[in-house]
Each structure stands twice: as C-alpha cells, then as structure tokens.
Amino acid sequence: MWQPPERIKHELPAAAWPTAEEAAKARLFQPIALGPRTAKTRTWVPAMVPWRATDEGFVTPDVIDWYKRFAEGRPGVIVVEATGIREVPSGPLLRIGHDRFIEGLSQLTRAVHEASAGETLLFIQLIDFLQIRRRPPRDKFFARFLETTQAHRDALVARGDADAETCPDDQLRARLAAVPDAELPSVLSARELEDLERGYRERVTDVHLPQIAELPIMLPTLFADAATRALVAG
C-alpha cells in the first residue's frame, strides 16, 4: 500500500462534549411527523432478520424479548422484521396473512409500548415471499425433485446412452444421477443446476406458473388485508 514519504501530523481538535440540555435540542431528538403518527425522536431501529418466530410464523417469547431490548432504549421508531403476507414457508420469520397471527403481534405491540413507556412507535415491514426450498441432497434431487423431460433423454442419448430414449422414468433418473458433477451442465439446464446447487427458488419472471401469473391481481388485496391486521394489532 502506498504511503507518503513524510507523515503529516495534524493537531486534534479540543473535545467539546455537549451537555444533556444541548443534546436534547439536537435535531436527532426532535419529533417528526410520519403520516398520521408523530415520532418523539428521529432515532430508528430498522427491520432485521432475528429468526426467532416459529416455522409457522407465530410470535414467540424470544421475538418479544428481542424487540423489548430495543424498546428499553426508547428509540423513536422500531420497524418489525419482514413479515410475510401469504402462507409461504419462509423459515422462522413472522407472518400476518391470517387473523390467527393478530394475537401474537398484539402481545408484541404491548411489550414494546410498556418497555419504552409509550415513547416508541412500532411499524412493520410487510413483504411477500416467493417459494424457496433448501438445497436438496443430490440423490433426492434426481429421485424426487427434478422434473424429467425429453431434453434429458436427448442429452443422455447425445452422450452415447441410446437406451435413455425409451427407458422408464425411474431408470432415467438413475442414469442422470450417475453423470459426474463436472459433466452435469451437459444434461441439466442452467436453472436445474441452480436448483441442485442452491435449492429451488421461484422468480417473478416464472409467469408460466399460475401462482406467479396471478400475483399482480392478488397482491394489492393481500397487502391491504395485512395492513388492516397490523392496525388491529396496534
């Protein structure tokens, strides 16, 4: 790393810490209107991914304890983690796609208000998750998850496996699984390789799937319903 031939020493400015009264007058600690609400200060705790909910998306004591710790510092706003608006498995993250989640979210709201003495606003980050599956073991991918097509038969035939053209599906899967890892790009598509190496992931461009094609029609109502539940939960 380059260094200057001579080091220049700069005088450090004299430290001048603000008094409590001066700090209280700083803009950071002034109220600010946020739509119909007013935050008492401009300090925020942003949405994070604590992974403390149940796999079904319900609030747990660990979730409440996580947010209570932030609330005890009395920030102006805490934003609750990304909370799913549909029944899509997304790991131990919160959900709000049904009325059954309201009670737990209400408990969370009460805990934050009590811990902050009513000084902290609680917002929520509503989000829609597409389907994601964990990376499968190699044998299970070929035996269960891969959707076999004529393209797979053609690829094996091109490799010299003439029987692949007419063999049953279970034998086709076994022959695909026997292909060495380094040669898989010759029999699998780029998307299938990604599913094997990283796990299956839906994309918004997968409009050939009915559940994706319907999203532009479904999502506005789903987000509105989730926002209504958030208001009910406080």
C-alpha positions in Angstrom: 0.0 0.0 0.0 1.3 3.4 -0.9 2.4 5.8 1.8 3.5 9.4 1.6 7.2 9.9 2.1 6.6 12.1 5.2 3.8 11.6 7.7 1.9 14.8 8.4 0.8 15.1 11.9 -2.4 17.1 12.5 -3.4 18.6 15.7 -6.5 17.0 17.2 -9.3 19.5 17.9 -10.2 20.0 21.5 -13.1 17.7 22.5 -16.2 19.5 23.4 -18.9 17.2 24.5 -22.5 18.6 24.5 -24.4 19.0 27.7 -27.6 17.0 28.2 -29.5 20.2 27.5 -27.6 20.8 24.3 -28.0 17.2 23.2 -31.8 17.3 23.8 -32.0 20.2 21.4 -30.3 18.3 18.6 -32.5 17.6 15.5 -32.0 13.9 16.1 -34.0 14.1 19.3 -36.8 16.3 17.9 -40.2 15.0 17.0 -41.1 14.3 13.4 -44.5 13.6 11.7 -44.7 10.3 9.9 -48.1 10.3 8.1 -50.8 10.4 10.8 -48.3 9.5 13.5 -45.6 11.5 15.2 -42.3 10.0 16.4 -41.0 11.6 19.6 -37.4 11.4 18.2 -35.8 10.6 14.9 -33.9 7.5 16.1 -34.9 4.3 14.3 -34.3 0.6 14.7 -34.7 -0.8 11.2 -36.2 -4.1 10.2 -33.8 -7.0 10.7 -34.0 -10.8 10.5 -33.8 -12.2 14.0 -35.1 -15.7 13.1 -36.9 -16.1 16.4 -40.5 -16.8 15.3 -41.9 -20.3 14.9 -41.6 -22.0 11.5 -45.3 -21.3 11.1 -44.7 -17.5 11.6 -46.1 -17.0 15.1 -44.7 -14.6 17.7 -42.6 -16.4 20.4 -41.3 -15.2 23.8 -37.9 -14.8 22.1 -39.4 -12.5 19.5 -40.9 -10.3 22.2 -37.6 -10.3 24.2 -35.7 -9.2 21.1 -37.9 -6.2 20.5 -38.2 -5.3 24.2 -34.4 -4.9 24.4 -34.5 -2.2 21.7 -37.6 -0.6 23.2 -35.9 -0.1 26.5 -33.6 2.4 24.8 -36.8 4.3 23.8 -36.0 4.9 20.1 -38.5 7.0 18.1 -39.4 4.1 15.9 -38.9 0.3 15.8 -39.6 -1.5 12.5 -40.7 -5.1 12.9 -38.9 -7.6 10.7 -40.0 -8.6 7.2 -43.4 -10.2 7.8 -45.0 -12.4 5.2 -48.5 -11.7 3.9 -49.1 -15.1 2.4 -48.9 -18.7 3.6 -45.5 -19.2 2.1 -42.9 -21.0 4.2 -40.0 -18.6 4.9 -38.2 -20.0 7.9 -38.7 -18.7 11.4 -39.9 -15.2 10.3 -43.2 -13.6 11.3 -46.4 -13.8 9.2 -49.5 -11.7 9.0 -51.5 -13.4 6.3 -54.3 -14.6 8.6 -56.3 -13.3 11.6 -54.7 -16.1 13.8 -51.5 -14.0 13.8 -53.1 -10.9 15.3 -53.0 -12.0 19.0 -49.2 -12.6 19.0 -48.5 -9.4 17.2 -50.7 -7.6 19.7 -48.6 -9.0 22.5 -45.5 -7.7 20.8 -47.0 -4.3 20.4 -47.9 -4.1 24.1 -44.5 -5.3 25.2 -42.8 -2.6 23.1 -45.1 0.1 24.4 -44.5 -0.9 28.0 -40.7 -1.2 27.7 -40.5 2.2 26.0 -43.0 3.9 28.4 -45.1 4.7 25.3 -42.3 6.6 23.6 -41.6 4.2 20.7 -43.8 3.8 17.6 -43.9 0.3 16.2 -44.1 -0.1 12.5 -44.0 -3.3 10.5 -42.4 -4.3 7.2 -44.9 -6.2 5.1 -43.4 -8.4 2.5 -44.4 -11.2 0.1 -42.1 -14.2 -0.2 -41.9 -16.5 -3.2 -41.4 -20.1 -2.6 -37.9 -21.2 -1.6 -36.7 -24.7 -0.8 -33.5 -25.7 0.8 -30.8 -27.3 -1.2 -31.7 -31.0 -1.5 -29.3 -33.9 -1.2 -28.0 -34.9 -4.6 -29.8 -38.3 -4.6 -33.1 -36.8 -3.6 -32.9 -34.1 -6.2 -32.6 -36.7 -9.0 -35.0 -39.2 -7.4 -37.8 -36.7 -6.4 -37.4 -33.1 -7.3 -36.1 -33.0 -10.9 -38.9 -32.8 -13.5 -37.7 -35.0 -16.2 -38.3 -34.0 -19.8 -37.5 -35.2 -23.3 -34.5 -32.8 -23.2 -32.9 -35.1 -20.5 -33.4 -38.1 -22.7 -31.9 -36.3 -25.7 -28.9 -35.2 -23.6 -28.1 -38.7 -22.5 -28.5 -40.1 -26.0 -26.1 -37.5 -27.2 -23.6 -38.8 -24.6 -23.9 -42.3 -26.1 -26.7 -43.8 -23.9 -29.1 -44.9 -26.6 -31.4 -46.7 -24.1 -32.2 -43.4 -22.4 -34.7 -42.7 -25.2 -37.1 -45.4 -24.1 -36.2 -46.3 -20.6 -38.8 -45.8 -17.7 -38.7 -42.6 -15.7 -37.0 -44.2 -12.6 -34.2 -45.6 -14.8 -33.8 -42.2 -16.5 -33.4 -40.5 -13.1 -30.8 -43.1 -12.1 -28.8 -42.5 -15.3 -28.9 -38.8 -14.8 -27.8 -39.2 -11.2 -24.8 -41.3 -12.4 -23.5 -38.4 -14.5 -20.3 -36.9 -12.8 -20.8 -33.5 -11.3 -18.3 -31.9 -13.7 -20.4 -33.1 -16.7 -23.9 -32.2 -15.3 -24.0 -29.0 -17.5 -24.3 -31.3 -20.5 -27.6 -32.9 -19.2 -29.2 -30.2 -17.0 -30.3 -26.7 -17.8 -28.8 -23.7 -16.0 -31.9 -23.4 -13.9 -31.9 -27.1 -12.9 -28.2 -26.8 -12.0 -29.1 -23.8 -9.8 -31.9 -25.8 -8.1 -29.5 -28.6 -7.4 -26.7 -26.4 -6.1 -28.7 -23.8 -4.2 -32.3 -25.1 -3.8 -35.4 -24.3 -5.8 -36.4 -20.6 -5.9 -39.5 -19.1 -7.6 -38.9 -15.9 -9.5 -41.3 -13.2 -10.5 -40.4 -14.0 -14.2 -41.8 -17.5 -13.8 -45.1 -16.4 -15.4 -45.7 -19.9 -16.7 -46.6 -20.9 -13.2 -50.2 -20.0 -12.3 -49.4 -18.8 -8.8 -46.8 -16.3 -10.2 -49.0 -15.1 -13.1 -51.8 -14.3 -10.6 -49.6 -12.2 -8.3 -50.4 -8.7 -9.9 -54.1 -9.4 -9.2 -53.7 -11.0 -5.8 -51.1 -8.8 -4.1 -52.9 -5.5 -3.7 -55.7 -7.1 -1.7 -53.3 -9.3 0.3 -51.2 -6.3 1.3 -54.3 -4.3 2.2 -55.6 -7.1 4.4 -52.2 -7.4 6.1 -52.1 -3.7 6.8 -55.5 -3.9 8.3 -54.4 -6.7 10.6 -51.3 -4.7 11.6 -53.5 -1.8 12.6 -55.7 -4.1 14.7 -52.5 -5.4 16.4 -51.5 -1.8 17.2 
